[in-house]
């Protein structure tokens, strides 16, 4: 329809839920329960040592069936395909993707979740980008050069800070 009056549409799209506070990781099971009980935890080895072990223990204590997938460090099409294939071969179906880390990890998690057709929850460890809240994945080459992007239908279901 023509826009004769020059009125610009504004669309606001955001995460379904945003939780922030000093006990967010300790209360993760409560905040994630509406997404399912079998998450695919995506993080690199450094972040796993810093926050992933605690998050894993918290969720396992609450009877979550967590599967860990190690992020390689670059948000590439190849990495996304590898993680999707890995999720499809787990013993229990993945209910949601839980991405823990910086922007590239979160972007990769969003793309993996979109490919699997499941929600994504993100736990950012840096505050430098809008990766936790956006419905976008920035893609790179294996050498770290910008390669494009993906726009997802949904924003993360939960941002846990």
C-alpha positions in Angstrom: 0.0 0.0 0.0 1.4 3.4 -0.9 2.6 5.6 2.0 1.0 8.9 0.9 1.4 10.6 4.2 5.0 9.7 4.6 4.4 7.8 7.8 7.3 5.5 8.7 6.5 2.2 10.4 8.4 1.4 13.5 8.9 -2.2 14.6 10.2 -3.2 17.9 11.4 -6.7 18.4 13.2 -7.9 21.5 14.0 -10.9 23.6 11.0 -12.5 25.3 12.6 -12.2 28.7 15.6 -10.4 30.2 16.9 -11.3 33.6 19.8 -9.5 35.2 21.3 -9.8 38.7 24.0 -11.2 41.0 22.2 -14.5 41.4 21.2 -15.0 37.7 23.3 -18.1 37.2 22.3 -19.6 40.5 18.7 -19.2 39.5 19.1 -20.2 35.9 17.1 -23.4 36.2 14.0 -21.5 37.2 14.4 -19.0 34.4 15.1 -21.6 31.7 12.4 -24.1 32.7 9.8 -22.9 30.2 12.2 -23.7 27.4 12.6 -27.4 28.2 14.9 -29.7 30.1 17.5 -30.7 27.5 19.7 -27.8 26.4 22.7 -27.7 24.2 25.2 -25.6 26.1 27.4 -23.8 23.6 30.6 -22.1 24.9 34.4 -22.2 24.4 36.8 -23.9 26.9 37.9 -20.6 28.5 34.3 -19.5 29.3 33.4 -23.0 30.4 36.0 -22.8 33.1 34.9 -19.3 34.1 31.2 -19.7 34.2 30.1 -22.9 32.3 31.0 -25.3 35.1 28.9 -23.4 37.6 26.0 -23.2 35.1 26.3 -26.9 34.3 26.2 -27.9 37.9 23.3 -25.6 38.6 21.3 -27.1 35.8 22.2 -30.7 36.5 21.2 -30.3 40.1 17.8 -29.3 38.8 17.6 -32.5 36.6 18.4 -30.8 33.3 19.9 -33.2 30.7 22.6 -30.8 29.4 24.8 -31.6 26.4 27.9 -29.5 26.0 29.2 -28.4 22.6 32.5 -26.6 22.4 32.5 -23.4 20.3 35.6 -23.1 18.1 35.9 -19.3 18.3 34.6 -18.1 14.9 31.0 -17.7 13.8 31.2 -19.4 10.5 28.8 -21.3 8.3 31.0 -24.4 8.8 30.9 -24.0 12.6 27.1 -23.6 12.6 26.7 -26.8 10.5 29.1 -28.7 12.7 27.2 -27.8 15.9 23.8 -28.5 14.3 25.0 -32.0 13.3 26.4 -32.5 16.8 23.0 -31.5 18.3 21.1 -33.9 16.1 23.2 -36.9 17.2 22.8 -36.4 21.0 21.1 -39.1 23.0 18.2 -36.8 24.0 16.6 -34.3 21.6 17.7 -30.7 22.1 14.9 -28.6 23.6 16.8 -25.3 23.3 20.3 -23.9 22.8 22.0 -22.2 25.7 24.8 -19.9 24.4 27.3 -18.7 27.0 30.1 -16.3 26.0 30.8 -13.3 23.8 29.2 -12.0 20.7 30.4 -14.6 18.3 29.3 -17.4 20.6 25.9 -15.9 21.0 25.5 -15.3 17.3 26.5 -18.9 16.6 24.0 -20.1 19.2 21.2 -18.1 17.6 22.0 -19.6 14.2 22.2 -23.2 15.6 18.9 -22.8 17.4 17.2 -21.4 14.2 18.5 -24.3 12.2 17.3 -26.8 14.8 13.9 -25.0 15.1 14.3 -24.5 18.9 14.5 -21.4 21.1 17.8 -19.9 22.2 18.7 -18.5 25.6 21.9 -16.4 25.9 24.2 -15.7 28.7 26.6 -12.9 27.6 30.0 -12.6 29.2 30.8 -9.3 27.5 28.8 -6.1 27.2 30.3 -4.8 24.0 27.6 -5.5 21.4 23.9 -6.1 21.0 24.4 -9.8 20.2 22.5 -10.9 23.3 19.3 -9.1 22.3 19.3 -9.1 18.5 17.8 -11.5 16.0 20.9 -11.4 13.9 24.0 -13.6 13.4 27.1 -11.9 12.0 29.0 -14.5 9.9 32.8 -14.6 9.4 35.3 -16.5 7.4 37.5 -19.0 9.2 40.2 -16.3 9.1 37.9 -13.9 11.0 36.9 -11.7 8.1 33.3 -10.4 7.8 31.3 -12.8 5.5 27.7 -11.6 5.9 24.8 -12.1 8.2 21.6 -14.0 9.0 18.4 -12.4 10.2 16.3 -14.8 12.3 12.6 -14.8 12.8 12.9 -14.7 16.6 15.1 -12.9 19.1 16.5 -15.0 22.0 13.8 -16.3 24.3 15.9 -15.4 27.3 18.8 -13.1 28.0 20.4 -14.0 31.4 23.0 -11.6 32.7 
